[in-house]
Amino acid sequence: MNEFTGAYLSYLKEIRQNQPKANIYCITLTHTRAEGNERTGVKPNEYSRALKHLVYQLQSEGDRRLYLIEGDKITSESNLRPDVLSDKVHFGIQGAAMFANELAERLTPSMP
């Protein structure tokens, strides 16, 4: 996990250095049928926990334009491809549209 968080932190620092006033939205893993990364053995919830911790840490250090969206809370089995059950991570057409709508709700400022 250290490799993942270190790379993600470098990525966020690069963005922030080049775009100091940008809003940055980090999205944890979306719903998956996978139980873990075959190469590393890391489970999806471990990646999500690590990203949450990193975002919360940076927010506590003063980054007020960094936001977290919990991907697994805005997606479900219905987002995944229904035609290929062996595909554990990719959205179907309807699932991608549902995901886009959920993101739009979170990214669009509320109207007064």
C-alpha positions as CSV (number, residue, x, y, z in Angstrom):
1,M,0.0,0.0,0.0
2,N,2.9,2.4,0.6
3,E,3.7,2.3,-3.1
4,F,0.1,3.2,-4.0
5,T,-0.3,6.0,-1.4
6,G,3.2,7.4,-2.3
7,A,2.4,7.5,-6.0
8,Y,-1.1,9.0,-5.3
9,L,0.4,11.7,-3.0
10,S,3.0,12.6,-5.7
11,Y,0.2,12.9,-8.2
12,L,-1.9,15.1,-6.0
13,K,1.1,17.3,-5.1
14,E,1.9,17.8,-8.8
15,I,-1.7,18.8,-9.6
16,R,-1.8,21.2,-6.6
17,Q,1.5,22.8,-7.6
18,N,0.4,23.4,-11.1
19,Q,-3.3,24.3,-10.3
20,P,-3.3,25.8,-6.7
21,K,-6.9,26.9,-6.9
22,A,-8.4,23.8,-8.6
23,N,-11.0,21.6,-7.0
24,I,-9.6,18.1,-6.9
25,Y,-12.0,15.1,-6.5
26,C,-10.6,11.8,-5.5
27,I,-12.9,8.8,-6.1
28,T,-12.4,5.6,-4.2
29,L,-12.8,2.3,-6.0
30,T,-16.3,1.7,-7.4
31,H,-18.2,-1.5,-6.9
32,T,-16.4,-4.5,-8.1
33,R,-16.8,-8.3,-8.2
34,A,-13.1,-8.7,-7.6
35,E,-12.0,-9.8,-4.2
36,G,-8.5,-8.5,-4.6
37,N,-5.7,-7.5,-6.9
38,E,-4.2,-10.7,-8.4
39,R,-0.7,-9.3,-8.6
40,T,-0.5,-7.6,-5.2
41,G,-3.2,-9.4,-3.2
42,V,-4.6,-6.1,-2.0
43,K,-8.3,-6.0,-1.4
44,P,-10.5,-3.3,-2.8
45,N,-11.5,-1.9,0.6
46,E,-7.8,-1.6,1.5
47,Y,-7.2,0.7,-1.5
48,S,-10.3,2.7,-0.6
49,R,-9.2,3.0,3.1
50,A,-5.7,4.2,2.0
51,L,-7.1,6.8,-0.3
52,K,-9.6,8.1,2.3
53,H,-6.8,8.3,4.9
54,L,-4.6,10.2,2.4
55,V,-7.4,12.7,1.5
56,Y,-8.3,13.3,5.1
57,Q,-4.7,13.9,6.0
58,L,-4.3,16.5,3.2
59,Q,-7.5,18.1,4.2
60,S,-6.4,18.3,7.8
61,E,-3.2,19.9,6.6
62,G,-5.2,22.7,5.0
63,D,-6.2,21.6,1.5
64,R,-9.7,23.0,1.3
65,R,-10.2,22.2,-2.4
66,L,-9.6,18.5,-2.1
67,Y,-12.7,16.3,-2.0
68,L,-13.4,12.6,-1.5
69,I,-16.2,10.7,-3.3
70,E,-16.7,7.2,-2.1
71,G,-17.1,5.2,-5.3
72,D,-18.5,2.1,-3.7
73,K,-21.3,4.2,-2.1
74,I,-22.5,5.5,-5.5
75,T,-22.2,2.3,-7.5
76,S,-23.5,-1.2,-7.1
77,E,-23.8,-4.5,-9.0
78,S,-26.2,-2.9,-11.3
79,N,-23.5,-0.6,-12.7
80,L,-21.4,-3.6,-13.9
81,R,-21.7,-5.2,-17.2
82,P,-24.6,-7.6,-17.1
83,D,-23.5,-9.4,-20.4
84,V,-20.0,-10.5,-19.2
85,L,-20.1,-11.7,-15.6
86,S,-16.4,-12.5,-15.7
87,D,-15.7,-8.8,-16.1
88,K,-15.4,-7.8,-12.5
89,V,-14.8,-4.1,-12.8
90,H,-16.2,-2.5,-16.0
91,F,-19.5,-0.7,-16.2
92,G,-22.1,-1.5,-18.8
93,I,-23.6,1.3,-20.9
94,Q,-26.5,1.8,-18.4
95,G,-24.1,1.5,-15.5
96,A,-21.8,4.2,-16.8
97,A,-24.8,6.5,-17.3
98,M,-25.9,5.8,-13.7
99,F,-22.4,6.6,-12.5
100,A,-22.2,9.8,-14.5
101,N,-25.5,10.9,-13.0
102,E,-24.3,10.2,-9.4
103,L,-21.1,12.1,-10.1
104,A,-23.0,15.1,-11.6
105,E,-25.1,15.3,-8.4
106,R,-22.0,15.6,-6.3
107,L,-20.1,18.0,-8.6
108,T,-22.9,20.4,-9.5
109,P,-23.2,23.2,-6.9
110,S,-26.6,23.3,-5.2
111,M,-28.9,26.0,-6.6
112,P,-30.4,28.4,-4.0
